Amino acid sequence: MQLDESHAELKSKMQEYLAGEASATDLKHASAPLGVYQQRNDQFMARLRITGGHLTLADLRTVAGAITSNGIGYAHLTTRQDIQLQDVPAEQVCDVVQTCNGKGLPFRGGGGNTFRNIAASPASGIGADSLFDVMPYAKSLNDLILGWDKAFQLPRKLKIGFYDSPSEELAAAVQDLGFAAKVVDGKPGFRVYGGGGMGRESAVGVTLFDFLPAYLVPKCALAMTELFYDHGNRENRNQARIRFIVKRLGEGRFVELFQEYFAEADPQVALFPGWELDLTQELAALQSSPGEAPDNADYRNWLARAVSPTRFDDDVVTVRVFVPGGDLLAAQLGSLAELAEKCGGSFLRLTPAQDVLVPLVRRDSLPSVYRFLKTAFPATDVLLDSLVGHVVTCVGSTVCKIGILDSPAAGEAVARSLDGMLAKRPELGPAAATKVVDCIRISGCPNSCAGHPVARIGLQGQKARIGQAMEPVYQVFARPGDALAISEPVGGLVKEPDIADTVRELILAQLK
């Protein structure tokens, strides 16, 4: 297979690196735009773009095969619905990138100063409160932008997201370009936000359109790409995101500037969306595998935690497979594909909580699904029996080269404390465990990879001087109610050993 320019550069630099002729820093210039980064253990992470977290079963098996055949450690599900291949041996990186790319699973734009993975609602078009299916717009826009050269030559990263439910308005508002579903006079469209983002100086974006007809999405995206390419700060990386253009110009002038670019933008697309998913056909293909429901509390608790209604009849539900740490082995990926296939589905969805959604399941199949999960994952808690491993964190400093604190360790301490609290408070009900998982986000540094600035309870790791020594501490953030706002700091810095107690008190307030 002929390599494009970016893949060829990676291959050349990797050969130099393996021969000792190039440093890891030299290699990063070629590898980062393809989502390939060196880990602390000197092996590599390679980030696959999974638009909207939508994975066909063939995609899933391709990833599982790549892990097995290349001696890769495991797959990590990210909060942006990507899949990161972790512990990739250096000599296998190029083969993995080339193989997956050839099967429609690209790495290009997985990192560097590029347009990143487009996020979307995991239950888009399926959830009980879905306005319409936004996945076709996410997938079609991704295919278009992959052909825009400027989208891979930006001052910094550009993040785009599509959301189908009013409850996800904030998720849209903190994207560089966010699309929140809206229906006017029976026609689909979006409220559009620009200049939001998480990380240094997190911000809610400004409203660019109160209603944009859906067919104009490509024009809107091209306008923002061109604006960012021209006006982003290329001198100071820390001031390079779109939200800093908003800060520099002021909201009013930024919106005016965007409208100027929008008026000129011509994406030259004949059909949009060009990708579609026939949910009617998916429903018709669903299979029932009735079985006797277990008469025990464990099964009833799982139903309360993992099963949600859909916008279809009561016979069809979604099932959430809880993935500890977001980490899956190749065989476990294969088991998930087998589960979806048994249910009659053709795809799965990755969630921002680093879990997997089986989007369409016949209700009478739930006992069979439960038994399958217990059998296929005997040593892995995919049922949320405990919170350990399920509090969402970034990968932390033991893996990430720029990480400051070991956030997964903090997440485990918090989870064990909350397990004890929930055991003593049965009146809160089994669904409280899911609420806890969805409340907390822990990032090991200010980069916000866990999404802590928009969490109900967010923690940001850092080191601070306490007395004569630098100690690991966390800043705690909280967001009350459903405010369209960034979470606010709560109190002062909390020492690492005290985090569990602090979070437990905040969680109790959320569950009341």
C-alpha positions as CSV (number, residue, x, y, z in Angstrom):
1,M,0.0,0.0,0.0
2,Q,1.3,3.4,-1.0
3,L,1.8,5.7,2.0
4,D,0.6,9.3,2.0
5,E,3.1,12.0,3.0
6,S,2.4,12.0,6.7
7,H,2.7,8.2,7.0
8,A,5.9,8.2,4.9
9,E,7.4,10.8,7.2
10,L,6.5,8.7,10.2
11,K,8.1,5.6,8.7
12,S,11.3,7.5,7.9
13,K,11.6,9.1,11.3
14,M,10.8,5.8,13.1
15,Q,13.6,4.1,11.2
16,E,16.0,6.8,12.3
17,Y,14.8,6.5,15.9
18,L,15.2,2.8,16.0
19,A,18.7,3.1,14.5
20,G,19.6,5.7,17.2
21,E,19.9,8.5,14.7
22,A,16.9,10.5,15.9
23,S,15.7,11.4,19.4
24,A,12.2,10.9,20.8
25,T,11.7,14.7,20.3
26,D,12.7,14.5,16.6
27,L,10.3,11.6,16.2
28,K,7.4,13.5,17.8
29,H,7.3,16.0,15.1
30,A,6.3,13.3,12.6
31,S,4.3,11.1,15.0
32,A,2.1,13.5,16.9
33,P,-0.1,14.5,14.0
34,L,-0.9,10.8,13.6
35,G,-1.8,10.5,17.3
36,V,1.4,8.5,18.1
37,Y,3.2,9.5,21.4
38,Q,5.9,7.9,23.4
39,Q,4.9,6.7,26.9
40,R,6.9,6.8,30.1
41,N,8.0,3.2,29.6
42,D,9.4,4.2,26.2
43,Q,6.8,2.2,24.3
44,F,4.2,4.0,22.3
45,M,0.5,5.0,22.4
46,A,-1.3,5.2,19.0
47,R,-4.7,6.9,19.0
48,L,-7.3,5.8,16.6
49,R,-10.0,8.2,15.5
50,I,-13.5,6.7,16.1
51,T,-15.9,9.4,14.9
52,G,-18.7,9.8,17.5
53,G,-17.5,6.6,19.1
54,H,-19.5,4.7,16.5
55,L,-17.8,1.3,15.9
56,T,-19.0,-1.4,13.5
57,L,-18.3,-4.9,14.6
58,A,-15.8,-5.2,11.7
59,D,-14.0,-2.2,13.1
60,L,-13.9,-3.7,16.5
61,R,-12.4,-7.0,15.2
62,T,-9.9,-5.0,13.2
63,V,-8.6,-3.4,16.4
64,A,-8.6,-6.7,18.3
65,G,-6.6,-8.3,15.5
66,A,-4.1,-5.4,15.4
67,I,-3.5,-5.8,19.1
68,T,-3.0,-9.5,18.9
69,S,-0.8,-9.6,15.8
70,N,1.5,-6.7,16.9
71,G,2.2,-7.6,20.5
72,I,0.2,-4.5,21.8
73,G,-0.7,-4.3,25.5
74,Y,-4.3,-3.2,25.4
75,A,-6.9,-0.8,24.1
76,H,-7.8,2.3,26.1
77,L,-11.1,4.0,25.6
78,T,-10.8,7.8,25.9
79,T,-13.1,10.5,27.1
80,R,-13.2,11.8,23.5
81,Q,-14.5,8.4,22.2
82,D,-11.2,7.5,20.6
83,I,-9.4,4.2,21.0
84,Q,-5.8,4.4,22.2
85,L,-3.5,1.4,21.5
86,Q,-1.2,1.3,24.6
87,D,2.2,-0.3,25.0
88,V,2.8,-0.5,21.2
89,P,6.4,-1.7,20.6
90,A,8.4,0.9,18.7
91,E,9.2,-1.4,15.8
92,Q,5.5,-2.2,15.3
93,V,4.1,1.4,15.2
94,C,4.3,1.9,11.5
95,D,2.7,-1.5,10.6
96,V,-0.1,-0.8,13.0
97,V,-0.8,2.7,11.6
98,Q,-0.7,1.4,8.0
99,T,-2.8,-1.6,8.6
100,C,-5.6,0.2,10.5
101,N,-5.6,3.1,8.1
102,G,-6.0,0.7,5.2
103,K,-9.1,-0.7,6.9
104,G,-10.8,2.7,7.4
105,L,-9.5,3.3,10.9
106,P,-7.3,6.4,10.6
107,F,-4.8,7.8,13.0
108,R,-4.3,11.1,11.1
109,G,-5.5,14.0,13.3
110,G,-5.2,11.9,16.5
111,G,-2.8,14.5,17.9
112,G,-0.7,17.5,17.1
113,N,-2.1,20.8,15.7
114,T,-4.9,19.2,13.8
115,F,-8.7,18.8,13.8
116,R,-9.3,16.0,16.4
117,N,-11.8,13.3,16.7
118,I,-15.4,14.5,16.3
119,A,-17.4,13.7,19.4
120,A,-21.1,12.8,19.4
121,S,-23.9,11.6,21.7
122,P,-23.4,7.9,22.3
123,A,-27.1,7.2,22.2
124,S,-27.7,9.6,19.3
125,G,-31.0,8.9,17.6
126,I,-31.7,6.1,20.1
127,G,-32.0,7.7,23.6
128,A,-35.4,8.6,25.1
129,D,-34.7,12.3,24.9
130,S,-33.0,12.3,21.4
131,L,-34.3,15.1,19.1
132,F,-32.8,13.4,16.0
133,D,-29.8,11.3,15.0
134,V,-26.8,13.5,14.8
135,M,-24.4,10.7,14.0
136,P,-24.8,11.1,10.2
137,Y,-23.7,14.7,10.5
138,A,-20.7,13.9,12.6
139,K,-19.6,11.0,10.3
140,S,-20.1,13.0,7.1
141,L,-18.4,16.1,8.4
142,N,-15.4,14.0,9.5
143,D,-15.1,12.5,6.0
144,L,-15.1,16.0,4.5
145,I,-12.6,17.6,6.8
146,L,-10.1,14.8,6.3
147,G,-9.7,16.3,2.8
148,W,-9.1,19.8,4.0
149,D,-5.3,20.5,4.2
150,K,-5.6,23.5,6.5
151,A,-7.3,21.3,9.1
152,F,-4.0,19.6,9.6
153,Q,-1.9,22.8,9.7
154,L,-3.6,24.7,12.5
155,P,-2.1,26.7,15.3
156,R,-3.4,24.1,17.8
157,K,-6.0,21.4,18.0
158,L,-9.6,22.0,16.9
159,K,-12.4,20.0,18.6
160,I,-15.9,19.6,17.1
161,G,-18.9,17.8,18.7
162,F,-22.5,17.0,17.9
163,Y,-25.1,16.4,20.6
164,D,-28.7,15.2,20.2
165,S,-30.3,15.9,23.6
166,P,-31.1,19.1,25.5
167,S,-29.3,17.6,28.5
168,E,-26.0,17.7,26.6
169,E,-26.1,21.5,25.8
170,L,-23.0,22.1,27.9
171,A,-21.0,19.4,26.1
172,A,-21.7,21.3,22.9
173,A,-20.9,24.6,24.4
174,V,-17.4,23.6,25.5
175,Q,-16.2,22.5,22.0
176,D,-14.2,24.7,19.7
177,L,-17.2,24.2,17.5
178,G,-20.2,22.6,19.0
179,F,-23.5,21.6,17.5
180,A,-26.6,21.1,19.8
181,A,-29.6,19.6,18.0
182,K,-32.6,21.8,17.6
183,V,-35.8,21.4,15.6
184,V,-37.6,24.4,14.1
185,D,-40.8,24.0,12.1
186,G,-40.1,20.3,11.9
187,K,-36.7,20.8,10.3
188,P,-33.5,19.6,11.9
189,G,-30.7,22.0,12.7
190,F,-28.4,23.1,15.4
191,R,-27.7,25.8,17.9
192,V,-24.0,26.4,17.2
193,Y,-21.3,27.4,19.7
194,G,-17.8,28.6,19.0
195,G,-14.7,29.1,21.1
196,G,-15.4,26.8,24.0
197,G,-12.9,24.5,25.4
198,M,-11.3,22.8,28.4
199,G,-7.8,23.1,29.7
200,R,-5.9,26.3,30.3
201,E,-8.6,28.9,30.9
202,S,-11.6,26.6,30.2
203,A,-14.5,28.5,28.7
204,V,-18.1,28.1,27.5
205,G,-18.3,29.1,23.8
206,V,-20.3,32.0,22.3
207,T,-23.5,31.4,20.3
208,L,-22.7,31.7,16.6
209,F,-26.2,30.6,15.5
210,D,-29.3,30.1,17.5
211,F,-30.5,27.9,14.7
212,L,-28.5,26.7,11.7
213,P,-30.2,24.5,9.2
214,A,-28.5,21.1,9.2
215,Y,-27.4,21.2,5.6
216,L,-25.2,24.2,6.4
217,V,-22.9,22.3,8.9
218,P,-20.1,22.0,6.3
219,K,-20.1,25.7,5.6
220,C,-20.0,26.5,9.3
221,A,-17.1,24.0,9.9
222,L,-15.1,25.4,7.0
223,A,-15.5,28.9,8.2
224,M,-14.2,28.1,11.6
225,T,-11.3,26.1,10.2
226,E,-10.3,29.0,8.0
227,L,-10.7,31.6,10.8
228,F,-8.6,29.5,13.2
229,Y,-5.9,28.9,10.5
230,D,-5.7,32.7,9.9
231,H,-6.1,34.1,13.3
232,G,-4.8,31.5,15.8
233,N,-1.7,32.4,17.8
234,R,1.2,30.6,16.2
235,E,3.8,32.3,18.5
236,N,2.5,31.3,21.9
237,R,1.2,27.7,22.1
238,N,-0.4,28.4,25.5
239,Q,-2.6,31.1,23.8
240,A,-3.3,29.3,20.5
241,R,-6.8,27.8,21.0
242,I,-9.9,29.4,19.5
243,R,-11.1,30.6,22.9
244,F,-8.1,32.8,23.1
245,I,-9.1,34.5,19.9
246,V,-12.5,35.2,21.5
247,K,-10.7,36.6,24.6
248,R,-8.4,38.8,22.4
249,L,-11.1,40.2,20.2
250,G,-14.1,40.2,22.5
251,E,-17.2,38.1,21.9
252,G,-19.0,40.6,19.7
253,R,-16.1,41.1,17.3
254,F,-15.3,37.4,17.2
255,V,-18.9,36.6,16.1
256,E,-18.7,39.3,13.5
257,L,-15.4,37.9,12.2
258,F,-16.9,34.4,12.1
259,Q,-19.8,35.6,10.1
260,E,-17.5,37.2,7.6
261,Y,-15.7,33.8,7.1
262,F,-19.1,32.0,7.0
263,A,-20.3,34.3,4.2
264,E,-17.2,33.4,2.1
265,A,-17.0,29.7,2.9
266,D,-17.8,27.3,0.1
267,P,-17.1,23.6,1.1
268,Q,-18.3,22.5,-2.4
269,V,-20.2,19.5,-1.1
270,A,-23.1,18.1,-3.2
271,L,-24.7,15.9,-0.6
272,F,-24.8,16.3,3.1
273,P,-25.0,14.1,5.1
274,G,-23.5,11.5,2.8
275,W,-23.4,8.8,5.5
276,E,-26.5,7.3,7.0
277,L,-27.6,4.8,9.5
278,D,-31.0,3.2,9.0
279,L,-32.2,2.7,12.5
280,T,-35.5,1.2,11.2
281,Q,-33.4,-1.6,9.6
282,E,-31.4,-2.0,12.7
283,L,-34.5,-2.5,14.8
284,A,-35.9,-5.0,12.3
285,A,-32.7,-7.0,12.6
286,L,-32.7,-7.3,16.4
287,Q,-32.9,-10.8,17.8
288,S,-34.6,-12.1,20.9
289,S,-32.9,-14.6,23.1
290,P,-35.4,-15.1,26.0
291,G,-34.2,-16.6,29.2
292,E,-35.4,-16.9,32.7
293,A,-34.4,-13.8,34.7
294,P,-32.2,-14.5,37.7
295,D,-34.1,-14.1,40.9
296,N,-31.3,-12.3,42.9
297,A,-30.4,-8.8,43.9
298,D,-27.2,-8.7,41.7
299,Y,-29.3,-9.0,38.6
300,R,-31.8,-6.4,39.7
301,N,-29.0,-4.0,40.7
302,W,-27.5,-4.5,37.2
303,L,-30.8,-3.6,35.5
304,A,-31.0,-0.4,37.5
305,R,-27.4,0.6,36.7
306,A,-26.9,-0.5,33.1
307,V,-30.2,-0.5,31.3
308,S,-31.9,2.6,29.9
309,P,-35.0,3.2,27.8
310,T,-34.9,4.2,24.2
311,R,-37.2,6.4,22.1
312,F,-38.7,3.3,20.6
313,D,-41.2,1.0,22.3
314,D,-40.6,-0.4,25.7
315,D,-39.4,-3.6,24.2
316,V,-36.1,-2.0,23.1
317,V,-33.4,-0.7,25.6
318,T,-29.8,0.2,25.7
319,V,-27.2,-1.7,27.8
320,R,-24.1,0.0,29.2
321,V,-21.0,-2.2,29.6
322,F,-18.9,-0.6,32.3
323,V,-15.2,-0.8,31.4
324,P,-12.8,-0.5,34.4
325,G,-10.2,2.2,33.6
326,G,-11.5,2.2,30.0
327,D,-9.0,-0.6,29.3
328,L,-9.8,-3.7,27.2
329,L,-7.7,-6.7,26.0
330,A,-8.0,-8.0,22.5
331,A,-10.1,-11.0,23.6
332,Q,-12.5,-8.7,25.5
333,L,-13.0,-6.5,22.3
334,G,-13.9,-9.7,20.5
335,S,-16.4,-10.7,23.2
336,L,-18.1,-7.3,22.9
337,A,-18.5,-7.8,19.1
338,E,-19.9,-11.3,19.8
339,L,-22.4,-9.8,22.3
340,A,-23.6,-7.2,19.8
341,E,-23.9,-9.8,17.1
342,K,-26.0,-12.1,19.4
343,C,-28.4,-9.2,20.0
344,G,-28.7,-8.6,16.2
345,G,-26.8,-5.3,16.2
346,S,-24.2,-4.2,13.7
347,F,-22.5,-1.5,15.8
348,L,-21.5,-0.4,19.3
349,R,-20.9,3.1,20.7
350,L,-18.0,4.3,22.9
351,T,-19.0,6.8,25.6
352,P,-17.2,9.8,27.1
353,A,-17.3,7.9,30.4
354,Q,-14.9,5.3,28.8
355,D,-17.6,2.7,28.6
356,V,-19.3,0.8,25.8
357,L,-22.9,1.1,24.8
358,V,-24.9,-1.7,23.2
359,P,-27.4,0.6,21.6
360,L,-30.3,-1.7,20.8
361,V,-31.3,-4.7,22.8
362,R,-34.6,-6.6,23.1
363,R,-35.8,-6.4,26.7
364,D,-36.5,-10.1,26.8
365,S,-32.8,-10.7,26.0
366,L,-31.6,-9.0,29.1
367,P,-31.1,-12.1,31.2
368,S,-29.1,-13.6,28.4
369,V,-27.0,-10.4,28.1
370,Y,-26.4,-10.5,31.9
371,R,-25.2,-14.1,31.8
372,F,-23.0,-13.5,28.8
373,L,-21.2,-10.6,30.5
374,K,-20.6,-12.6,33.6
375,T,-19.2,-15.5,31.6
376,A,-17.2,-13.5,29.1
377,F,-15.7,-11.1,31.6
378,P,-15.2,-13.4,34.7
379,A,-12.4,-11.3,36.2
380,T,-13.4,-7.9,35.0
381,D,-16.2,-5.8,36.7
382,V,-18.3,-4.8,33.6
383,L,-21.5,-4.8,35.7
384,L,-20.5,-2.0,38.1
385,D,-20.6,-4.2,41.2
386,S,-18.0,-1.8,42.7
387,L,-16.9,1.7,41.8
388,V,-13.3,0.7,41.8
389,G,-11.9,1.3,38.3
390,H,-15.1,3.1,37.2
391,V,-14.4,6.7,38.4
392,V,-13.3,8.4,35.2
393,T,-9.7,9.6,35.2
394,C,-7.0,10.4,32.6
395,V,-4.3,7.7,32.2
396,G,-2.1,9.6,34.8
397,S,1.6,10.2,35.3
398,T,2.6,6.5,35.3
399,V,1.7,6.4,31.6
400,C,1.6,9.9,30.2
401,K,4.9,11.7,29.8
402,I,3.3,15.1,30.6
403,G,1.2,13.9,33.5
404,I,1.8,15.3,37.0
405,L,-0.1,13.0,39.3
406,D,-1.2,9.4,39.3
407,S,-4.9,10.2,38.8
408,P,-6.1,6.5,38.5
409,A,-4.7,5.9,42.0
410,A,-6.7,8.9,43.3
411,G,-9.7,7.5,41.4
412,E,-9.3,4.1,43.2
413,A,-9.1,5.8,46.6
414,V,-12.2,7.8,45.9
415,A,-14.0,4.7,44.6
416,R,-13.2,2.6,47.7
417,S,-14.4,5.3,50.0
418,L,-17.7,5.7,48.0
419,D,-18.2,1.9,47.9
420,G,-18.2,2.0,51.7
421,M,-20.6,4.9,51.8
422,L,-23.1,3.4,49.4
423,A,-23.0,0.1,51.3
424,K,-24.1,2.0,54.4
425,R,-26.8,4.0,52.5
426,P,-29.0,1.4,50.8
427,E,-31.8,3.8,50.6
428,L,-30.0,5.7,47.9
429,G,-30.7,2.7,45.6
430,P,-28.5,0.7,43.1
431,A,-28.8,3.4,40.4
432,A,-26.8,5.7,42.7
433,A,-23.6,3.9,41.6
434,T,-24.2,5.0,38.0
435,K,-24.9,8.6,39.1
436,V,-21.6,8.6,41.0
437,V,-19.7,7.4,38.0
438,D,-21.2,10.1,35.8
439,C,-20.6,12.8,38.4
440,I,-16.8,12.6,38.9
441,R,-13.9,13.4,36.6
442,I,-10.2,13.4,37.7
443,S,-7.4,14.8,35.6
444,G,-3.8,14.4,36.7
445,C,-2.8,17.8,35.3
446,P,-4.4,21.0,33.9
447,N,-4.8,19.5,30.4
448,S,-8.3,18.3,31.4
449,C,-8.1,14.9,29.5
450,A,-10.8,13.6,31.9
451,G,-13.1,16.6,31.3
452,H,-13.0,17.8,34.9
453,P,-13.9,21.4,34.1
454,V,-17.5,20.4,33.2
455,A,-18.0,17.7,35.8
456,R,-20.4,17.9,38.6
457,I,-17.3,17.1,40.7
458,G,-14.0,17.6,39.1
459,L,-10.4,17.2,40.3
460,Q,-7.3,18.7,38.8
461,G,-3.9,17.4,39.9
462,Q,-0.8,19.5,40.5
463,K,2.1,19.9,42.8
464,A,2.3,22.7,45.3
465,R,4.8,23.8,47.9
466,I,3.6,23.0,51.4
467,G,6.1,23.9,54.0
468,Q,9.5,23.1,52.6
469,A,8.4,20.4,50.1
470,M,6.5,20.1,46.9
471,E,3.5,17.8,47.5
472,P,0.8,16.2,45.3
473,V,-2.5,18.1,45.7
474,Y,-5.8,18.4,43.9
475,Q,-8.0,21.4,43.2
476,V,-11.6,20.4,43.5
477,F,-14.3,21.9,41.2
478,A,-18.1,21.6,41.4
479,R,-20.9,22.6,39.1
480,P,-24.3,23.0,40.7
481,G,-27.5,22.2,38.8
482,D,-27.7,22.3,35.0
483,A,-25.9,25.6,34.6
484,L,-24.3,26.3,31.2
485,A,-21.1,27.1,32.9
486,I,-17.6,25.8,33.7
487,S,-17.3,24.2,37.2
488,E,-16.0,26.5,39.9
489,P,-13.2,25.8,42.4
490,V,-14.4,24.6,45.8
491,G,-12.1,25.6,48.7
492,G,-8.3,25.4,48.7
493,L,-5.9,22.8,47.5
494,V,-6.5,19.3,49.0
495,K,-3.7,17.0,49.8
496,E,-3.8,13.7,48.0
497,P,-4.5,11.5,51.1
498,D,-7.6,13.7,51.9
499,I,-9.2,13.6,48.5
500,A,-11.5,10.6,49.2
501,D,-13.1,12.2,52.2
502,T,-13.6,15.5,50.4
503,V,-15.3,13.9,47.4
504,R,-17.5,11.7,49.6
505,E,-19.1,14.7,51.2
506,L,-19.6,16.4,47.8
507,I,-21.2,13.3,46.4
508,L,-23.6,13.0,49.2
509,A,-24.9,16.5,48.4
510,Q,-25.3,15.5,44.7
511,L,-27.3,12.3,45.6
512,K,-29.7,14.0,48.0
